[in-house]
Amino acid sequence: MLSTSIADLSLTGIFGTTEYKLKGGDDTDYRQNEFSAWLSYPIMKNLQGLLIYDQVFKAQAGYPSLTQVGVGLIYSF
């Protein structure tokens, strides 16, 4: 995991690999790589905006690689 801040913008990224077998399937070992990034920026004193990006590489055979993008708000109290 790598985190950094540029002015008020906070950026965190993580890359990982998962190894697994399918339940009820063959004994094949599957491997999947994933990258996730989170960007946050303070909007007000207790409120932050959040942008999330997630990418799956080398997905299981027969399944597509996934890309997800999300936005949200974080309220601290």
N, CA and C atoms as an extended XYZ file, in Angstrom:
231
Properties=species:S:1:pos:R:3:atomname:S:1:resname:S:1:resid:I:1 pbc="F F F"
N         0.846       -1.156        0.000 N   MET     1
C         0.000        0.000        0.000 CA  MET     1
C         0.897        1.225        0.000 C   MET     1
N         0.474        2.218       -0.741 N   LEU     2
C         1.213        3.463       -0.841 CA  LEU     2
C         0.239        4.601       -0.630 C   LEU     2
N         0.579        5.529        0.259 N   SER     3
C        -0.272        6.687        0.526 CA  SER     3
C         0.556        7.947        0.443 C   SER     3
N        -0.072        9.009       -0.054 N   THR     4
C         0.590       10.296       -0.120 CA  THR     4
C        -0.459       11.398       -0.104 C   THR     4
N        -0.021       12.593        0.197 N   SER     5
C        -0.900       13.760        0.168 CA  SER     5
C        -0.236       14.851       -0.638 C   SER     5
N        -1.039       15.518       -1.450 N   ILE     6
C        -0.582       16.668       -2.222 CA  ILE     6
C        -1.537       17.793       -1.874 C   ILE     6
N        -1.041       18.783       -1.144 N   ALA     7
C        -1.884       19.836       -0.586 CA  ALA     7
C        -2.962       19.154        0.257 C   ALA     7
N        -4.250       19.369       -0.032 N   ASP     8
C        -5.328       18.744        0.739 CA  ASP     8
C        -5.809       17.434        0.132 C   ASP     8
N        -5.302       17.053       -1.026 N   LEU     9
C        -5.724       15.828       -1.704 CA  LEU     9
C        -4.967       14.630       -1.134 C   LEU     9
N        -5.700       13.617       -0.715 N   SER    10
C        -5.102       12.401       -0.171 CA  SER    10
C        -5.279       11.268       -1.176 C   SER    10
N        -4.214       10.535       -1.457 N   LEU    11
C        -4.237        9.444       -2.428 CA  LEU    11
C        -3.662        8.179       -1.783 C   LEU    11
N        -4.412        7.085       -1.884 N   THR    12
C        -3.962        5.792       -1.371 CA  THR    12
C        -4.143        4.752       -2.462 C   THR    12
N        -3.143        3.924       -2.685 N   GLY    13
C        -3.222        2.862       -3.679 CA  GLY    13
C        -2.725        1.550       -3.098 C   GLY    13
N        -3.320        0.453       -3.553 N   ILE    14
C        -2.914       -0.871       -3.089 CA  ILE    14
C        -3.008       -1.848       -4.256 C   ILE    14
N        -2.033       -2.750       -4.340 N   PHE    15
C        -2.021       -3.788       -5.366 CA  PHE    15
C        -1.858       -5.121       -4.659 C   PHE    15
N        -2.621       -6.110       -5.071 N   GLY    16
C        -2.521       -7.411       -4.419 CA  GLY    16
C        -2.866       -8.551       -5.350 C   GLY    16
N        -2.503       -9.750       -4.941 N   THR    17
C        -2.780      -10.970       -5.695 CA  THR    17
C        -3.528      -11.943       -4.793 C   THR    17
N        -4.578      -12.532       -5.332 N   THR    18
C        -5.365      -13.530       -4.614 CA  THR    18
C        -5.223      -14.870       -5.319 C   THR    18
N        -4.939      -15.911       -4.564 N   GLU    19
C        -4.912      -17.270       -5.103 CA  GLU    19
C        -6.058      -18.038       -4.470 C   GLU    19
N        -6.817      -18.785       -5.278 N   TYR    20
C        -7.987      -19.484       -4.760 CA  TYR    20
C        -8.346      -20.673       -5.637 C   TYR    20
N        -9.228      -21.525       -5.105 N   LYS    21
C        -9.809      -22.647       -5.850 CA  LYS    21
C       -11.320      -22.468       -5.825 C   LYS    21
N       -12.005      -22.964       -6.857 N   LEU    22
C       -13.454      -22.865       -6.915 CA  LEU    22
C       -14.089      -23.955       -6.065 C   LEU    22
N       -15.064      -23.573       -5.272 N   LYS    23
C       -15.773      -24.547       -4.439 CA  LYS    23
C       -16.577      -25.479       -5.339 C   LYS    23
N       -16.402      -26.761       -5.163 N   GLY    24
C       -17.121      -27.730       -5.976 CA  GLY    24
C       -16.578      -27.866       -7.389 C   GLY    24
N       -15.454      -27.217       -7.656 N   GLY    25
C       -14.867      -27.287       -8.995 CA  GLY    25
C       -13.679      -28.226       -9.028 C   GLY    25
N       -12.872      -28.050      -10.037 N   ASP    26
C       -11.673      -28.880      -10.159 CA  ASP    26
C       -10.610      -28.409       -9.165 C   ASP    26
N        -9.449      -29.005       -9.208 N   ASP    27
C        -8.376      -28.632       -8.292 CA  ASP    27
C        -7.450      -27.573       -8.878 C   ASP    27
N        -7.934      -26.838       -9.862 N   THR    28
C        -7.125      -25.797      -10.491 CA  THR    28
C        -6.890      -24.647       -9.514 C   THR    28
N        -5.654      -24.168       -9.455 N   ASP    29
C        -5.330      -22.983       -8.664 CA  ASP    29
C        -5.529      -21.760       -9.545 C   ASP    29
N        -6.397      -20.851       -9.119 N   TYR    30
C        -6.641      -19.618       -9.857 CA  TYR    30
C        -5.907      -18.477       -9.176 C   TYR    30
N        -5.557      -17.487       -9.968 N   ARG    31
C        -4.834      -16.330       -9.458 CA  ARG    31
C        -5.429      -15.080      -10.086 C   ARG    31
N        -5.592      -14.051       -9.276 N   GLN    32
C        -6.194      -12.811       -9.758 CA  GLN    32
C        -5.444      -11.635       -9.138 C   GLN    32
N        -5.135      -10.629       -9.935 N   ASN    33
C        -4.459       -9.426       -9.460 CA  ASN    33
C        -5.461       -8.283       -9.419 C   ASN    33
N        -5.324       -7.414       -8.420 N   GLU    34
C        -6.261       -6.311       -8.265 CA  GLU    34
C        -5.525       -5.051       -7.823 C   GLU    34
N        -5.936       -3.910       -8.384 N   PHE    35
C        -5.407       -2.605       -7.994 CA  PHE    35
C        -6.569       -1.727       -7.562 C   PHE    35
N        -6.417       -1.055       -6.430 N   SER    36
C        -7.439       -0.133       -5.940 CA  SER    36
C        -6.783        1.191       -5.577 C   SER    36
N        -7.495        2.287       -5.850 N   ALA    37
C        -7.011        3.621       -5.497 CA  ALA    37
C        -8.159        4.424       -4.897 C   ALA    37
N        -7.844        5.195       -3.870 N   TRP    38
C        -8.823        6.069       -3.226 CA  TRP    38
C        -8.261        7.485       -3.210 C   TRP    38
N        -9.053        8.435       -3.673 N   LEU    39
C        -8.700        9.848       -3.600 CA  LEU    39
C        -9.730       10.528       -2.718 C   LEU    39
N        -9.289       11.328       -1.773 N   SER    40
C       -10.234       12.068       -0.937 CA  SER    40
C        -9.786       13.517       -0.828 C   SER    40
N       -10.786       14.388       -0.687 N   TYR    41
C       -10.525       15.824       -0.616 CA  TYR    41
C       -11.525       16.442        0.358 C   TYR    41
N       -11.048       17.257        1.305 N   PRO    42
C       -11.978       17.873        2.254 CA  PRO    42
C       -12.840       18.941        1.570 C   PRO    42
N       -14.151       18.819        1.756 N   ILE    43
C       -15.093       19.797        1.213 CA  ILE    43
C       -15.408       20.837        2.283 C   ILE    43
N       -15.644       20.352        3.494 N   MET    44
C       -15.889       21.198        4.662 CA  MET    44
C       -15.112       20.597        5.829 C   MET    44
N       -15.242       21.196        7.014 N   LYS    45
C       -14.486       20.727        8.178 CA  LYS    45
C       -14.710       19.239        8.457 C   LYS    45
N       -15.957       18.768        8.425 N   ASN    46
C       -16.270       17.374        8.756 CA  ASN    46
C       -16.712       16.551        7.558 C   ASN    46
N       -16.535       17.051        6.349 N   LEU    47
C       -17.046       16.366        5.163 CA  LEU    47
C       -15.954       16.244        4.100 C   LEU    47
N       -15.771       15.034        3.580 N   GLN    48
C       -14.791       14.788        2.517 CA  GLN    48
C       -15.484       14.152        1.325 C   GLN    48
N       -15.007       14.490        0.140 N   GLY    49
C       -15.445       13.808       -1.068 CA  GLY    49
C       -14.481       12.665       -1.347 C   GLY    49
N       -14.986       11.569       -1.916 N   LEU    50
C       -14.177       10.371       -2.122 CA  LEU    50
C       -14.398        9.830       -3.527 C   LEU    50
N       -13.319        9.485       -4.204 N   LEU    51
C       -13.369        8.830       -5.509 CA  LEU    51
C       -12.608        7.514       -5.383 C   LEU    51
N       -13.242        6.419       -5.819 N   ILE    52
C       -12.647        5.085       -5.696 CA  ILE    52
C       -12.527        4.464       -7.084 C   ILE    52
N       -11.370        3.870       -7.365 N   TYR    53
C       -11.132        3.166       -8.631 CA  TYR    53
C       -10.621        1.769       -8.291 C   TYR    53
N       -11.185        0.759       -8.929 N   ASP    54
C       -10.781       -0.620       -8.675 CA  ASP    54
C       -10.680       -1.365      -10.005 C   ASP    54
N        -9.568       -2.051      -10.235 N   GLN    55
C        -9.337       -2.781      -11.490 CA  GLN    55
C        -8.851       -4.186      -11.170 C   GLN    55
N        -9.510       -5.201      -11.762 N   VAL    56
C        -9.101       -6.599      -11.608 CA  VAL    56
C        -8.405       -7.032      -12.892 C   VAL    56
N        -7.219       -7.615      -12.756 N   PHE    57
C        -6.451       -8.112      -13.889 CA  PHE    57
C        -6.394       -9.634      -13.817 C   PHE    57
N        -6.223      -10.273      -14.947 N   LYS    58
C        -6.096      -11.735      -15.006 CA  LYS    58
C        -7.252      -12.420      -14.283 C   LYS    58
N        -8.454      -12.087      -14.664 N   ALA    59
C        -9.624      -12.699      -14.031 CA  ALA    59
C        -9.692      -14.184      -14.379 C   ALA    59
N       -10.489      -14.910      -13.622 N   GLN    60
C       -10.690      -16.339      -13.844 CA  GLN    60
C       -11.165      -16.591      -15.272 C   GLN    60
N       -10.744      -17.684      -15.841 N   ALA    61
C       -11.141      -18.026      -17.220 CA  ALA    61
C       -12.661      -18.037      -17.346 C   ALA    61
N       -13.170      -17.404      -18.394 N   GLY    62
C       -14.610      -17.336      -18.610 CA  GLY    62
C       -15.273      -16.146      -17.948 C   GLY    62
N       -14.530      -15.373      -17.164 N   TYR    63
C       -15.066      -14.186      -16.509 CA  TYR    63
C       -14.294      -12.967      -16.995 C   TYR    63
N       -14.950      -11.823      -17.162 N   PRO    64
C       -14.255      -10.631      -17.640 CA  PRO    64
C       -13.433       -9.983      -16.528 C   PRO    64
N       -12.437       -9.209      -16.920 N   SER    65
C       -11.751       -8.361      -15.957 CA  SER    65
C       -12.718       -7.242      -15.577 C   SER    65
N       -12.703       -6.846      -14.334 N   LEU    66
C       -13.662       -5.860      -13.846 CA  LEU    66
C       -13.003       -4.521      -13.593 C   LEU    66
N       -13.724       -3.459      -13.890 N   THR    67
C       -13.321       -2.103      -13.543 CA  THR    67
C       -14.497       -1.456      -12.830 C   THR    67
N       -14.243       -0.887      -11.665 N   GLN    68
C       -15.296       -0.219      -10.908 CA  GLN    68
C       -14.834        1.176      -10.533 C   GLN    68
N       -15.753        2.131      -10.619 N   VAL    69
C       -15.502        3.500      -10.202 CA  VAL    69
C       -16.644        3.902       -9.283 C   VAL    69
N       -16.325        4.526       -8.170 N   GLY    70
C       -17.358        4.953       -7.233 CA  GLY    70
C       -17.040        6.320       -6.666 C   GLY    70
N       -18.064        7.008       -6.224 N   VAL    71
C       -17.909        8.296       -5.558 CA  VAL    71
C       -18.709        8.251       -4.264 C   VAL    71
N       -18.310        9.046       -3.316 N   GLY    72
C       -19.037        9.062       -2.054 CA  GLY    72
C       -18.642       10.243       -1.200 C   GLY    72
N       -19.287       10.321       -0.065 N   LEU    73
C       -19.011       11.351        0.922 CA  LEU    73
C       -18.658       10.682        2.241 C   LEU    73
N       -17.716       11.272        2.951 N   ILE    74
C       -17.331       10.789        4.271 CA  ILE    74
C       -17.625       11.903        5.263 C   ILE    74
N       -18.477       11.621        6.227 N   TYR    75
C       -18.793       12.598        7.265 CA  TYR    75
C       -18.186       12.129        8.578 C   TYR    75
N       -17.412       12.979        9.216 N   SER    76
C       -16.790       12.656       10.504 CA  SER    76
C       -17.504       13.417       11.615 C   SER    76
N       -17.839       12.702       12.672 N   PHE    77
C       -18.493       13.378       13.802 CA  PHE    77
C       -17.910       12.912       15.113 C   PHE    77
